[in-house]
Amino acid sequence: MDTLTQLQQNRRIIHDLTLSTLARIASPFSRLAYLASLRDISTNVYEHAGLSAVYPQAAVRQALEQCHQELFERILETPLVVQEEDLRAHLRTLPNGSRKAAAQWRRLEAYRALLPADSPEYLKELFCSNARAILEILEKEPSTEQAAG
C-alpha cells in the first residue's frame, strides 16, 4: 500500500474512532486515558476490536498510535490552567473522587501510563512535570466530594 493510501486509511480509522467513541468522552485527559488503555503497555501494541473488524489490524494499530500521540501533544499545547481543569474533570470520573484519585495518581505516578511510548523525552518530561504539579494542587484542595459520610 502506498503512503498516500495508508494516510487516507489512517484518517478514516481516526474519523470512525472519533465519531463512535472519542466524541462521547468529555475531557481530553479522559480521551488520552482511553487511548492509552487500548495499548498493551508491555508490547506497545494497540488493539480495538470494533475497528479491527472493519479495517486491517496493522492499520488500526498505526492509527491508534498516531491518534494517541496527537492528543497527547494537543494537551501539552493547552495552557496549564486548562490542563488542570481537564485532569480534574477526568479524576472526577474515577472511584473515590478527585482528591483521593489525585493522591494515588501522584504517589504511584499513574499519569506515566498515559504517555505515548515514542514521544520525545522532553515532551514526556513536560507532561509528567505538569501532571505532578496539577495533582499536588488537586490533592491539597478542600474536599467537596464527601457531603455525607
NUFIVEX-157126 format. One line per field, with one value per residue: y, z, x of N, C-alpha, C, O in turn; residue in three letters. Coordinates in steps of 0.2 Angstrom, whole numbers, plus 5000, padded with zeros to 4 digits. Each point is the difference from the previous one (the first is absolute). Example, Ala and Ser with C-alpha at 12.3 -4.5 7.8 and 13.67 -1.06 7.14 Angstrom:
// NUFIVEX-157126
n.v 4972,5006
n.w 5039,4993
n.u 5066,4993
ca.v 5006,5006
ca.w 5000,5001
ca.u 4996,5004
c.v 5006,5005
c.w 5000,5003
c.u 5004,4996
o.v 4999,5006
o.w 5003,5001
o.u 5005,5003
vexlum ALA,SER
// end
This chain:
// NUFIVEX-157126
n.v 4994,5004,5005,5002,4992,4999,5007,4997,4992,5003,5005,4993,4996,5006,5000,4991,5000,5006,4996,4993,5005,5000,4997,4989,5000,4999,4992,5011,5006,5006,5010,5009,5004,5007,5011,5008,5004,5008,5006,4993,5002,4991,5002,5004,4991,5005,5002,4996,4995,5008,5005,4995,5005,5009,5002,5003,4989,4995,4997,4991,4990,4997,4995,4989,4993,4997,4992,4989,4995,4996,4990,4991,4997,4994,4989,4993,4996,4991,5009,5005,5011,5002,5002,5010,5009,5002,5005,5011,5006,5002,5008,5009,5000,5006,4989,5000,5000,5010,5002,4995,5003,5010,4999,4996,5007,5007,4997,4999,5010,5001,5010,4995,4998,5010,4997,5009,4989,5001,5000,5010,4997,5005,4994,4992,5003,5002,4992,4995,5005,5000,4991,4999,5005,4995,4992,5004,5004,4993,4997,5009,4996,5010,4994,4998,4994,5006,5000,4991,5001
n.w 5000,4992,4997,4989,4993,4999,4994,4989,4997,4999,4990,4991,4999,4996,4989,4994,4999,4992,4989,4997,4998,4992,4991,5000,4994,5010,5006,4999,5009,5000,4995,5005,5008,4996,4997,5008,5001,4993,5009,4991,5011,5001,4996,5008,5006,4990,5009,4990,5010,5007,5006,5009,5006,5003,5010,4991,5002,4991,4992,5002,4997,4989,4996,5002,4993,4990,4999,5001,4991,4992,5002,4998,4989,4996,5003,4994,4992,5006,4999,5004,4997,4990,5000,5004,4993,4992,5003,5001,4991,4997,5005,4995,4992,5005,4999,5007,4990,4997,5008,5002,4994,5004,5008,4998,4997,5008,5007,4996,5003,5006,5005,5008,5007,5005,5007,4994,4996,4992,5009,4995,4999,4991,4991,4997,4996,4989,4992,4998,4993,4989,4994,4998,4991,4990,4997,4997,4989,4991,4998,4994,4990,5002,5009,4989,5001,5008,4991,4993,5011
n.u 5004,4994,5009,5001,5004,5011,5005,5001,5007,5011,5002,5002,5011,5009,5000,5004,5011,5004,4999,5007,5009,5008,4995,5002,5009,4996,5005,5005,4998,4990,5000,5004,4993,4992,5002,5000,4990,5001,5004,5004,4996,4994,4990,4994,4996,5000,4994,4997,4996,4997,5008,5002,4992,5004,5006,5006,5001,5004,4992,4995,5005,5001,4991,5000,5007,4997,4992,5004,5004,4994,4995,5006,5001,4992,5001,5007,4993,4996,4992,5009,4999,5004,5011,5003,4998,5008,5009,4999,5000,5010,5006,4997,5007,5008,5003,4991,4995,4995,4992,4990,4991,4995,4993,4990,4992,4995,4992,4989,4998,4991,5002,5006,4992,5000,5008,5000,4997,4993,4994,4999,5010,5004,4998,5007,5010,5000,5000,5009,5006,4998,5004,5011,5004,4998,5007,5010,5001,5001,5010,5005,4997,4996,5001,5000,5009,5006,4993,5001,4997
ca.v 5006,5006,5005,5004,4996,4998,5006,5001,4995,5003,5005,4997,4996,5005,5003,4995,5000,5006,5001,4994,4999,5006,5006,4999,5001,5007,5004,4997,4995,4993,4997,4997,4994,4995,4997,4996,4994,4996,4998,4995,5004,4996,4999,5006,4998,5003,4995,5002,4995,5003,5003,4995,4996,5004,5002,4996,5001,5004,5007,5002,5001,5006,5006,5001,5003,5007,5004,5001,5005,5007,5002,5002,5006,5005,5002,5004,5007,5004,5003,4996,5000,4996,4993,4999,4998,4994,4994,5000,4997,4993,4997,4999,4994,4994,4999,5003,5007,5003,5002,4994,4998,5004,4997,4994,5001,5003,4995,4995,5003,4996,5004,4997,4995,5004,5002,4996,4998,5003,5007,5002,5000,5007,5001,4996,5004,5006,4997,4997,5006,5003,4996,5000,5007,5001,4995,5003,5005,4997,4996,5004,5003,4998,4995,5001,4994,4996,5004,4995,4994
ca.w 5000,4999,5006,5000,5002,5007,5003,4999,5004,5007,5001,5001,5006,5005,5000,5003,5007,5002,5000,5004,5007,5003,5000,5006,5006,5002,5001,4997,5004,4999,4994,5000,5004,4996,4994,5003,5002,4994,4998,5005,5002,4999,4993,4996,4994,5001,4998,5001,4997,4995,4995,4997,4996,4994,4997,5002,5007,5000,4999,5006,5005,4998,5001,5007,5003,4997,5003,5007,5000,4999,5006,5006,4998,5000,5007,5002,4997,5003,5006,5006,5004,4996,5001,5007,5000,4997,5004,5005,4997,4999,5006,5003,4997,5003,5007,5006,5000,4998,5005,5001,4994,4999,5005,4998,4993,5001,5003,4995,4993,4995,4994,4995,4996,4995,4995,4994,5001,4995,5001,5002,5007,5003,5001,5006,5006,5001,5002,5006,5004,5000,5004,5007,5003,5000,5005,5006,5001,5001,5007,5006,5000,5005,4997,4999,4997,5006,5004,5005,5001
ca.u 4996,5004,5000,4994,4994,5000,4998,4992,4997,5001,4995,4993,4999,4999,4993,4995,5001,4998,4993,4997,5003,5003,4995,4996,5004,4999,5006,5006,5004,4996,5001,5007,5000,4997,5005,5006,4997,5000,5007,5004,5006,5006,5002,4998,4995,4993,4994,4993,4997,4995,5003,5004,4995,4999,5006,5005,5002,5006,4998,4997,5006,5004,4996,4999,5006,5000,4995,5003,5006,4997,4996,5005,5003,4995,4999,5006,5000,4995,5003,5000,4993,4996,5002,4997,4993,4999,5002,4995,4994,5002,5000,4993,4996,5003,4997,5003,5000,5006,5006,5003,5003,5005,5005,5002,5004,5007,5004,5002,5001,4996,5000,5005,4997,4997,5005,5001,5006,5005,5001,5006,5001,4999,4993,4998,5002,4996,4994,5001,5001,4993,4995,5002,4998,4993,4998,5001,4995,4994,5001,5000,4994,4995,4995,4993,4997,4997,4995,4997,5005
c.v 5006,5005,5004,4996,4998,5006,5001,4994,5002,5005,4998,4996,5005,5004,4996,5000,5006,5000,4995,5000,5006,5006,4999,5001,5007,5004,4997,4995,4994,4997,4997,4994,4995,4997,4996,4993,4995,4997,4995,5004,4996,4999,5006,4999,5003,4995,5004,4996,5003,5002,4994,4995,5003,5001,4994,5002,5005,5007,5003,5001,5007,5006,5001,5003,5007,5005,5001,5006,5007,5003,5002,5006,5006,5002,5004,5007,5004,5003,4995,5000,4996,4993,4998,4999,4994,4994,5000,4997,4992,4996,4999,4994,4993,4998,5004,5008,5003,5001,4993,4997,5004,4997,4994,5001,5003,4995,4995,5002,4997,5004,4997,4995,5003,5002,4996,4998,5003,5008,5002,5001,5007,5001,4995,5003,5006,4998,4998,5006,5003,4996,5000,5007,5000,4995,5003,5005,4997,4996,5005,5004,4998,4995,5002,4994,4996,5004,4996,4995,4996
c.w 5000,5006,5000,5002,5007,5005,5000,5005,5007,5001,5000,5007,5006,5000,5003,5008,5004,5001,5005,5007,5003,5001,5007,5007,5001,5000,4996,5004,5001,4994,4999,5004,4996,4994,5003,5003,4995,4998,5006,5002,4999,4993,4996,4994,5002,4998,5000,4996,4994,4994,4996,4996,4993,4996,5001,5006,5000,4999,5007,5005,4999,5002,5007,5003,4998,5004,5008,5000,4999,5006,5005,4998,5001,5008,5002,4997,5003,5006,5007,5004,4996,5001,5007,5000,4997,5004,5006,4998,4999,5007,5003,4997,5003,5007,5005,4999,4998,5005,5001,4994,4998,5004,4997,4993,5001,5004,4996,4993,4995,4994,4995,4995,4994,4994,4994,5000,4996,5000,5002,5007,5003,5001,5005,5006,5001,5003,5008,5005,5001,5004,5007,5003,5001,5005,5007,5002,5002,5007,5006,5000,5006,4996,5000,4998,5006,5004,5005,5002,5005
c.u 5004,4999,4993,4994,5000,4998,4992,4997,5001,4995,4993,4999,5000,4994,4995,5001,4998,4992,4997,5002,5002,4996,4996,5004,5002,5007,5006,5004,4996,5001,5007,5000,4997,5005,5006,4997,5000,5006,5002,5006,5006,5002,4999,4996,4993,4995,4993,4996,4995,5003,5004,4995,4998,5006,5005,5003,5007,4999,4996,5005,5003,4995,4998,5006,5000,4995,5002,5005,4997,4996,5005,5003,4995,4999,5006,5000,4995,5003,4999,4993,4995,5001,4997,4993,4998,5002,4995,4994,5001,5000,4994,4996,5003,4997,5004,5001,5007,5006,5003,5004,5007,5006,5003,5004,5007,5004,5003,5003,4996,4999,5005,4997,4996,5005,5001,5007,5006,5000,5007,5001,4999,4992,4997,5002,4995,4993,5000,5000,4994,4996,5001,4997,4992,4997,5001,4995,4993,5000,4999,4993,4995,4995,4993,4996,4997,4995,4997,5004,4997
o.v 5001,4999,5000,5002,5000,4999,5002,5002,4999,5000,5002,5001,4999,5001,5002,5000,5000,5002,5001,4998,5003,5004,5005,5000,5004,5005,4994,4995,4994,4994,4995,4995,4994,4994,4995,4995,4994,4996,5001,5000,5002,4999,5001,5004,4998,4997,5003,5000,4997,4999,5000,4996,4997,5000,4997,5005,5004,5005,5005,5006,5004,5005,5006,5005,5004,5005,5006,5004,5005,5006,5005,5005,5005,5006,5005,5005,5007,4997,4996,4995,4997,4996,4995,4995,4996,4995,4994,4996,4996,4995,4996,4998,4995,5005,5001,5003,4996,4999,5000,4997,4997,5000,4999,4997,4998,4999,4998,4996,4998,4997,5002,4999,4997,5002,4994,5004,5001,5003,4996,5002,5000,5003,5002,5000,5001,5003,5001,5000,5002,5002,5000,5000,5003,5002,4999,5000,5002,5000,4997,5004,4994,5001,5002,5000,4995,5001,5003,4997,4995
o.w 5004,5004,5005,5004,5004,5004,5005,5003,5004,5006,5005,5003,5004,5005,5004,5003,5005,5005,5003,5004,5005,5005,5002,5005,4996,4997,4998,4997,5000,4999,4998,4998,5001,5000,4998,5000,5001,4995,5006,4995,5000,4999,4995,4995,5005,4994,5005,4993,4995,4994,4994,4996,4996,4994,5005,5002,5005,5003,5001,5004,5004,5002,5002,5005,5004,5002,5002,5004,5003,5001,5003,5005,5002,5001,5004,5003,4999,5003,5000,5003,5004,5001,5001,5003,5002,5001,5002,5003,5001,5000,5004,5003,4999,5003,4999,5004,5000,4998,5000,5000,4998,4998,5000,4999,4997,4998,5000,4996,4995,4995,4994,4995,4995,4995,5000,5002,5002,4996,5003,5004,5006,5004,5004,5005,5006,5004,5004,5006,5006,5005,5004,5006,5005,5004,5004,5006,5005,5003,5005,5005,5001,4995,5005,4999,4998,5005,5006,4995,5002
o.u 5005,4995,4997,4996,4995,4997,4997,4995,4995,4997,4996,4995,4995,4997,4996,4995,4997,4998,4995,4996,4997,5000,4997,4997,5002,5000,5000,5002,5004,5000,5001,5004,5002,5001,5002,5004,4999,5001,4999,5005,5006,5006,5003,5000,4997,5001,4999,5000,4999,4998,5000,5002,4998,5000,5000,5001,5000,5003,5001,5000,5001,5003,5000,4999,5002,5002,4999,5000,5002,5001,4999,5001,5002,4999,4999,5003,5000,5005,4996,4998,4996,4996,4998,4998,4996,4996,4999,4997,4996,4997,4998,4996,4997,4997,5006,5003,5005,5006,5007,5005,5005,5006,5006,5005,5005,5006,5006,5002,5003,4999,4999,5003,4999,4998,5000,5005,5005,5003,5003,4995,4997,4998,4996,4996,4998,4997,4996,4998,4998,4996,4996,4998,4998,4996,4996,4997,4997,4995,4997,4999,5000,4998,4997,4994,4996,5001,4998,5004,5004
vexlum MET,ASP,THR,LEU,THR,GLN,LEU,GLN,GLN,ASN,ARG,ARG,ILE,ILE,HIS,ASP,LEU,THR,LEU,SER,THR,LEU,ALA,ARG,ILE,ALA,SER,PRO,PHE,SER,ARG,LEU,ALA,TYR,LEU,ALA,SER,LEU,ARG,ASP,ILE,SER,THR,ASN,VAL,TYR,GLU,HIS,ALA,GLY,LEU,SER,ALA,VAL,TYR,PRO,GLN,ALA,ALA,VAL,ARG,GLN,ALA,LEU,GLU,GLN,CYS,HIS,GLN,GLU,LEU,PHE,GLU,ARG,ILE,LEU,GLU,THR,PRO,LEU,VAL,VAL,GLN,GLU,GLU,ASP,LEU,ARG,ALA,HIS,LEU,ARG,THR,LEU,PRO,ASN,GLY,SER,ARG,LYS,ALA,ALA,ALA,GLN,TRP,ARG,ARG,LEU,GLU,ALA,TYR,ARG,ALA,LEU,LEU,PRO,ALA,ASP,SER,PRO,GLU,TYR,LEU,LYS,GLU,LEU,PHE,CYS,SER,ASN,ALA,ARG,ALA,ILE,LEU,GLU,ILE,LEU,GLU,LYS,GLU,PRO,SER,THR,GLU,GLN,ALA,ALA,GLY
// end
